[in-house]
Amino acid sequence: MLEHLFQNNAAWARARVTADPEFFRRLARQQAPEYLWIGCSDSRVPANEIIGLDPGEVFVHRNVANLVIHSDMNCFSVLQFAVEVLNVRHVIVCGHYGCGGVRTALDEVSHGVISNWLRPIRELADLRSAELEETESRAAYEDKLCEFNVQRQVDNLSNSTVVVDAWRRGQDITIHGWCYGLKDGLLRDLRVSRNAGGFAA
């Protein structure tokens, strides 16, 4: 039923080998990414592609609305593996404008389990309501909330035991907060980066 996906895969693999005959042999030996990407599950935001990196160059965790929740053992297992085993140097939280998760978090109607998952975004909207209400449109409101959400996740990572312990050990790790524009394909640095010394340039 999905034969076209296998055909696409075979064509992709052939193109890789044509361009670089050692690509898969090199990739099979080891992954040594410098980056952990924590992003949204949205199918329009493919981490490797939008930052121009090959397989093996970025370790990726994705969930709806790019949340870093301290009780999420999936996210924190990925984080710990990236920090303690892969020794990544950069952790990137990347949200995106037009995020359906952020929009759904603002709904007054229950959407079942996903409403529970997105509750921290709704709480953040309540907390930052004065700033959000200064926006000129609903779309601008949601985009600003996307940015606030990324900032909150950077804070959550910076206060996590995995990252704090790594900084205490002297590991050079910087946490970054970015937003991706679906309309133009460009990344925006939200200037909320953190390292062991506090806010990073």
N, C-alpha and C positions, 0 to 999 in steps of 0.2 A: 504493500500500500504506500510505502514511503520510499520507493525505489529512487525517485528523483533526488532525494537527499543523499543516498549512497553515491549516485552519479556525480552530484555536486562535490562530494567529499573526494572522490577519486580524481576529479579534474583539479581540485585545489591541491591535493598531494602531488600530482604530476607537475603542476606549475611551480610548486615549492622546490622540488628536486631539480627541475630545469634551471631555476634561478640560482640555486645553491645546493649542489649535490650532497653536501655534508650536513644539511640542515637537520634532518630527523635523527641521524646518528649522534650529532652534537646534543640535540634536545633530549634524547633518551638517556644520556649519561647523567645529567644533573639539571635541576632548576635552581637558579640563583638570582631571583628577582630582587631589585632594590626597593620595589614599591608594593604596598598593599593598597588595593582599591576597595573601598566600601561604598557601594553605589546602589541605586534603585534597580529593582527587577525589570523595569520598563524595557521592552524589547528594542526601543529606539535609541538606547544608550549603551552601545557595546564598548566596554572599557578599553580593550586593546586597540580597537580601530580608531577611536576618537583621540587617543594620545599617540597614535602611530607606532605602537610597540608590537613586537612579534610574540607568539606563544613562548612562554618561559620567562618573559621579562616583567610580567606583572601578576601578582597573586590577587585573586578576586573573591570578594564576598558581596552578595547582592540580596536585598530584601525589599519589600514594599516600603517606599519612602525613605530608604537609606537610614534606618534607625539603628542606634547603638544603645540597646537597653541592657542594663546590668544583669538582668536575670536571663538573658538570651545566651544559653550555653553554646549554641551553634556559632554565633558571632564571636564570642570570646574564645572559643576553641580555635577558630581561624586566626584571630588576633594573636593568641599565644604561640601558635605554630609559626606564624609569620615573624614574630619578634624573636622567639627563643631558638627556633630551629633554622629558619631561613635568614635571620639577621637582616630583615629589611631596614632601610634607613628612612623611608618616607611612608607615612600612612595618609592616604588621601580619602577624605569623605567628599563624595561628589553627589550633590542633588541635581535636579534639573527643573527648569522653568516649565510650567504646564503640567506639573506632577499630579497624576490622578489620585495618588494616595493622599496628598495634601488636600486636594479638593474634597475627597471623600471624608476626610477627618472633620471637615466643617459642616457636613450634612447633619440636619436635625433628625434624619431617619436612621434607624439602626440597620447596619449591613452585616449583622452577625459577628463572627470571629474577627473579621477585619476591623470592625469598629473598636474592638478591645485593643488590637495591635496598634491602631492609630491614635489611641487616646492621648498619648504624650504630646502629639501635635496639636490636638484640640486644647489641651491645657496650656501649651505654649502660646497659642493664639489668644487665650484669655489673659495670660500674663503680659503679653506685649500689645494688648488691644489699643492702647492710646497711639502707639506708633503706626500700627496697621491701619487705623481709621483715618490717618492722614493721607493715605494713598488715594489716587484719583479714580480708580476703577476696580471692579472685582478681580480682573486679571492681574492688575498691579498688586492688589492685596495678597492674592495667592502667591505671586512671585516673591514678594517680600517675605511672606511666611516660609517659603522654600529656603530663602537665605537664612532666616532665623533658625530654621530647623537644622541646617548644616552647622551653623555656629554652635547650637546646643549639642550636637553629636561630637563636635570637636572637643567641647568641654567635657562631655562624658568620657571620651577616650583619654583625655589628659588627666582625669581623676581616677581612671581604672587601675586596679592593682597590677595588671600586666604592664602597663606603660610606666607607672610610677616606680615599680620595682626595676624595670629596665633602665630608667634614668638613674636610679640609685646605684646600679651596677656600672654606670658610665657609658651605656650604649648611646650612640648618636642617632636619635630618632626624632624626626620632626613630623608633627601632625598638621595637615593642611585642610582647608575648607574651600571647596570650589562649587560653582554651579555651571551647568551646561545648558546652552540655548538650543532647543530643538529647531527653532526657526532659522538659525544661521550656522549651527554646527560649532560654535565657538565656546570655549571655556572662559569663565570669569573667576579670578582669584578674589575671594571675599576678604582677604587680608586679616584672617583670624588664626594664622599659623601659630603653633605652640611647640616649644622644645623644652629641654630640661631647665633652661634659664628663664622660662616664661614665654612671652609673646615673641615670635621670631619675625624677622624682616621678610 
